[in-house]
């Protein structure tokens, strides 16, 4: 990590020295490399966050897409110059891909991932791994049994702010985390849910604001603290969305081995999407992250700032701003790791620990569910 500068000369860290093998090469920097045949399941809103990076990755070639809606699959295939399918297994059998990206509703992540790995494919799935913990465990077991690689999207770990904090923890500058605090105040309108047949459901999405919006920041909290979860408490409520049964508000705490604890308050009925805030109180300083930015203040008087480098921004097209810009980094790392060019930075085993925490929060929180819709 770049050394922190004194307060009178604060340095901006932009994440140019990356532990997962660096940014993808551009243009004439690309040497002759093996390209992995890739297909994508699910052509909905998150689809461009995968399709655009894959189409530009020197190690991948997008050969097909699949969606149960023929018109959506056809439009995606036309845009990216590949074949369209409406049957996932038929696509696997005819395309014989090396890699499958899963961008479907949550309840399909586990069965499609396992089927793909059983067909000999490596899999990169959107978060969460699954709805039920048993299904997530089955995904790990299938990966082990088939010898295939399973990846789970937690792209915010690749943000410059996340990297600065991670490095300050790894090299001992911050010491150990004593406590963490997460605040997420976003806005999801009734139309956000009414336009989907799976959003805001227990059986297809697995919950509301925790598993859909807050999971990324709760993952960062757990990843930064880095010790096993020993206990959770959660309260769930639906305060402003009468047409869905899941929570739009949640608060609670997560306890970790060694005594550290994390507190959180998350909601998706605020007036706008404010930058997510994550604070860490450590034995040698503190860290505050807002969106992709971070500020680390050490007890010895040194301070570091981090933000994503504008020169490394990636254009995905017409997508939601709150998804961030780091899908390309994780996808690039995934392909590099498959070819032995870099270590896998977000392993499925580590992602499973977040799944375990999320499932525990729901198990406790659903016992205390409050419905206050007026």
ABEGO torsion letter per residue (X at the ends): XBBBBBAABBBBBAGABBAAGEBBBBEAABBBBBBBBBBBBEABAAAAAAAAAAAABAABBBABBBBABAAAAAAAAAAAGBBBBABAAAAAAAAGBABBBBABBAAAAAAAAAAAAAAGBBBBBBOBABABAAAAAAAAAAAAAAGBBBBBBBAAAABAAAAAAAAAAAAGAAEBBABBBBBBBBBBBAAAAAABAABGBAAAAGEBAAAAAAAAAAAAAAAAAGBBBABBBBBBBBAABAABABBABBBEBBBBBGGBBBBBBBBAABABBBBBBBBBBBAAEBBBBBEABBBBBBAAGBBBBBBBBAAABBBAEBBBAAAEAAAAAAAAAAAAAAAGABBBABBAAAAAAAAAAAAAAAAAAAAABBBABX
